[in-house]
Amino acid sequence: MFERSEELLTRARKSIPGGVNSPVRAFTAVGGTPPFIERAEGAHIYDADGNEYIDFVLSWGPGIVGHAHPKVVEACQKAVARGSSFGAPTELEIELAERIIERCPGTDVVRLVNSGTEACMSAVRVARGATGRDKIIKFEGCYHGHADSFLIAAGSGATTLGVPNSPGVTRGTAHDTLLATFNDIDSVASLVDDNTGEVAAIILEPVCGNTGCLPPRDDFLKKLRKLCDDNGIVLIFDEVMTGFRIAKGGAAERFGVTPDMSTFGKVVGGGFPLAAYAGKEEIMRHVAPDGPVYQAGTLSGNPVAVTAGIETLKLLDDDVYDQLEALGSRLQSGIDELIEQRDLPLCTERVGSMFSLFFTPEIPVDHDDVKACDIDRFNQFFHASLKNGVYLAPSQFEAGFLSTAHTDEIIDQVIDKTADALDEVY
């Protein structure tokens, strides 16, 4: 099934660490050979061995209008013909920034960058510069890219300082990152109390997507907002995954909670390397050249990526989100019915066009709950699905995504294929 991909992986390992340019692509968590992709269109991807898959990874989220959307492709072709990078300001950058501001609550000023990691790293730096404080709070299971401040594991207890979980991250860096438990406001309040006047920012994925799809519960975001207001802490929503996906204005709109800063990526670049950090005027004016907090990038706001972002946002009107909600509901209810019919110890979770199938009978609320899932069964299910032509993220700890290219007919096909995969596993 993957003869050509196996050849390519062997070749790639000679010149690229693990044969891949991002670790999860190596299929280390699930085992087996990752298919090398040659092309994509709509809701489908095609590998080097001629296999076709219904795609629910969608480049890890950006493909909300499907792969190679004709309007996005045409606009980008025209843009690249005018020049792919100038290292100088363009009117296109203004248009994209204005579109982000128009859609997203709490967004007054925007800075364009190239990746979600860069956006989150920069947002934390600005929060520290604006508050004059050093420490940040993040949550176990939330991923904010591979900057040093975020590669931190839990210490001996919920209120301890974090420790590095990657060689190359210094203990000094880890000292300034505190770890809390998602959906547990008491764990956050304890950290704030134990570090009075030292916490610059609290950063989180408002819907976890890197420990599977976990939504906030029991007004968790509203409680965080109050905690930050009471203690002069900058609240940062990492909307690299949720931004423009779970609502027209992202999580801030969907949950009615306005952060001080937000980071965006994936959808905002329309499949190109583009991201942004944004926020309230009084915070963002600390960024150079308006203020002393330095951040720069030669390719930031390059015209091709910005064009892709603009064209994608143009396509994402209110009707699209109704369509995505309906598709998500159809998929979730279909899989829930399979689970009930077979009396399986599984459950589903979904927020808009983000979803997860968890191999545990109880719906998880935090990272520890997901770690308790039956990972071996998930891995078997993943490979059974792949064999049946359904491309899922190769980890129980990743969310799946829908696009406008996933029609009702495709969803029904996937439910049938999921039934076959579950029957093979159980």
ZILINSUL-V5197 format. One record per backbone hydrogen bond with DSSP energy under -0.5 kcal/mol. NH is the residue of the N-H (numbers start at 1). CO is the residue of the C=O. E is the energy in kcal/mol with one decimal. If there is no record, write none. Layout:
NH,CO,E + NH,CO,E
This chain:
6,2,-2.7 + 7,3,-1.7 + 8,4,-2.3 + 9,5,-2.6 + 10,6,-2.2 + 11,7,-2.1 + 12,8,-2.9 + 13,9,-2.3 + 14,10,-0.5 + 14,11,-1.1 + 15,12,-1.4 + 16,12,-2.4 + 19,16,-2.3 + 20,17,-1.6 + 25,22,-1.7 + 26,23,-2.1 + 27,24,-1.4 + 31,27,-2.8 + 37,35,-0.6 + 38,46,-2.9 + 39,46,-1.5 + 41,44,-2.5 + 42,67,-2.4 + 44,41,-2.2 + 45,53,-1.8 + 46,39,-2.6 + 47,51,-2.2 + 48,36,-2.5 + 50,47,-1.9 + 53,45,-2.5 + 54,389,-2.8 + 55,43,-3.1 + 55,53,-0.6 + 56,54,-0.5 + 56,391,-2.5 + 60,57,-0.6 + 61,57,-1.5 + 61,58,-0.6 + 62,59,-0.6 + 63,58,-1.9 + 64,62,-2.6 + 66,63,-1.5 + 67,42,-2.9 + 69,66,-0.6 + 73,69,-2.9 + 74,70,-2.5 + 75,71,-1.9 + 76,72,-2.3 + 77,73,-2.3 + 78,74,-1.8 + 79,75,-1.9 + 80,76,-2.8 + 81,77,-1.4 + 82,78,-0.7 + 82,79,-1.1 + 83,80,-0.9 + 93,90,-0.5 + 94,90,-0.8 + 95,91,-2.0 + 96,92,-2.4 + 97,93,-2.2 + 98,94,-2.7 + 99,95,-2.1 + 100,96,-2.2 + 101,97,-2.4 + 102,98,-2.3 + 103,99,-1.5 + 104,100,-2.2 + 105,103,-0.6 + 107,104,-1.4 + 108,106,-0.7 + 108,279,-2.4 + 109,279,-1.8 + 111,277,-2.6 + 113,275,-3.0 + 119,115,-2.2 + 120,116,-2.6 + 121,117,-2.7 + 122,118,-2.2 + 123,119,-2.4 + 124,120,-2.2 + 125,121,-1.8 + 126,122,-2.5 + 127,123,-2.5 + 128,124,-2.4 + 129,125,-2.5 + 130,126,-2.8 + 131,127,-1.9 + 132,128,-2.3 + 133,128,-0.6 + 134,198,-0.6 + 135,198,-2.0 + 136,176,-2.6 + 137,201,-2.3 + 138,178,-2.7 + 140,180,-2.3 + 142,139,-2.0 + 144,145,-0.6 + 150,147,-1.9 + 151,147,-0.8 + 151,148,-0.9 + 152,150,-1.7 + 153,163,-3.4 + 160,157,-1.7 + 162,174,-0.6 + 162,177,-1.9 + 163,153,-2.3 + 165,151,-2.0 + 169,166,-1.8 + 170,168,-0.6 + 174,170,-2.1 + 175,171,-1.9 + 176,172,-0.6 + 176,173,-1.3 + 177,174,-1.7 + 178,136,-3.0 + 178,176,-0.5 + 179,160,-0.8 + 180,138,-2.5 + 182,180,-0.5 + 184,181,-1.8 + 185,183,-0.5 + 187,184,-0.6 + 188,184,-1.0 + 189,185,-2.7 + 190,186,-2.2 + 191,187,-1.2 + 192,188,-2.3 + 193,189,-2.6 + 194,190,-2.3 + 195,191,-0.9 + 195,192,-0.6 + 196,193,-0.8 + 198,195,-2.3 + 199,195,-0.7 + 200,135,-3.5 + 200,198,-0.6 + 201,135,-1.0 + 202,234,-2.4 + 203,137,-2.5 + 204,236,-1.8 + 206,204,-0.7 + 208,214,-2.3 + 211,212,-1.0 + 212,397,-0.9 + 214,208,-1.9 + 214,212,-0.9 + 216,206,-0.5 + 220,217,-1.1 + 223,219,-2.4 + 224,220,-2.0 + 225,221,-2.4 + 226,222,-2.0 + 227,223,-2.2 + 228,224,-2.5 + 229,225,-2.3 + 230,226,-2.6 + 231,227,-0.9 + 231,228,-0.6 + 232,228,-0.7 + 232,229,-0.6 + 233,228,-2.1 + 234,200,-2.6 + 236,202,-3.1 + 236,234,-0.6 + 237,235,-0.5 + 237,261,-2.4 + 238,204,-3.1 + 238,236,-0.7 + 239,237,-1.3 + 239,263,-1.8 + 243,239,-2.2 + 245,242,-2.0 + 246,242,-1.8 + 250,247,-1.6 + 253,249,-0.8 + 254,250,-2.3 + 255,251,-2.7 + 256,252,-0.7 + 257,252,-0.8 + 259,257,-0.6 + 260,235,-2.0 + 261,235,-2.0 + 262,278,-2.5 + 263,237,-2.1 + 264,276,-3.2 + 265,239,-0.6 + 267,265,-0.6 + 268,265,-1.8 + 269,266,-1.7 + 270,267,-1.8 + 271,266,-0.9 + 272,269,-1.8 + 274,272,-1.1 + 275,113,-2.1 + 276,264,-2.5 + 277,111,-2.2 + 278,262,-2.8 + 279,109,-1.8 + 280,260,-2.2 + 283,280,-1.1 + 284,280,-2.8 + 285,281,-1.9 + 286,283,-1.7 + 287,284,-1.9 + 288,293,-2.9 + 290,287,-1.3 + 291,287,-1.2 + 293,286,-2.8 + 294,292,-0.7 + 300,297,-0.8 + 302,299,-1.7 + 304,84,-0.6 + 306,302,-2.3 + 307,303,-1.9 + 308,304,-2.1 + 309,305,-2.2 + 310,306,-2.6 + 311,307,-2.6 + 312,308,-2.1 + 313,309,-2.5 + 314,310,-2.1 + 315,311,-1.2 + 316,312,-0.8 + 316,313,-0.6 + 317,315,-1.5 + 320,317,-0.7 + 321,317,-1.2 + 322,318,-1.6 + 323,319,-2.3 + 324,320,-2.8 + 325,321,-2.1 + 326,322,-2.1 + 327,323,-2.3 + 328,324,-2.7 + 329,325,-2.3 + 330,326,-2.2 + 331,327,-2.3 + 332,328,-2.7 + 333,329,-2.7 + 334,330,-1.8 + 335,331,-2.2 + 336,332,-2.8 + 337,333,-1.9 + 338,334,-1.5 + 339,335,-2.4 + 340,336,-2.4 + 341,337,-2.7 + 342,338,-1.8 + 343,339,-0.9 + 344,339,-1.8 + 346,344,-2.0 + 347,358,-2.0 + 349,356,-2.1 + 351,354,-2.2 + 354,351,-1.9 + 355,400,-1.8 + 356,349,-2.4 + 358,347,-3.1 + 358,356,-0.6 + 360,358,-1.6 + 370,366,-1.5 + 371,367,-2.3 + 372,368,-0.9 + 373,370,-2.0 + 374,359,-2.8 + 375,373,-1.6 + 378,374,-2.0 + 379,375,-2.6 + 380,376,-2.0 + 381,377,-2.6 + 382,378,-3.0 + 383,379,-1.9 + 384,380,-2.2 + 385,381,-2.7 + 386,382,-2.5 + 387,383,-2.4 + 388,384,-1.3 + 389,386,-1.6 + 390,385,-2.6 + 391,54,-2.9 + 391,389,-0.5 + 392,390,-0.8 + 395,393,-2.0 + 398,395,-1.1 + 399,209,-1.6 + 400,355,-3.3 + 401,56,-2.4 + 402,353,-1.9 + 404,64,-2.2 + 406,403,-1.6 + 407,405,-1.3 + 411,407,-2.4 + 412,408,-2.4 + 413,409,-1.9 + 414,410,-2.4 + 415,411,-2.3 + 416,412,-1.9 + 417,413,-2.5 + 418,414,-2.8 + 419,415,-2.1 + 420,416,-1.8 + 421,417,-2.2 + 422,418,-2.9 + 423,419,-2.2 + 424,420,-1.6 + 425,421,-1.9 + 426,422,-2.8
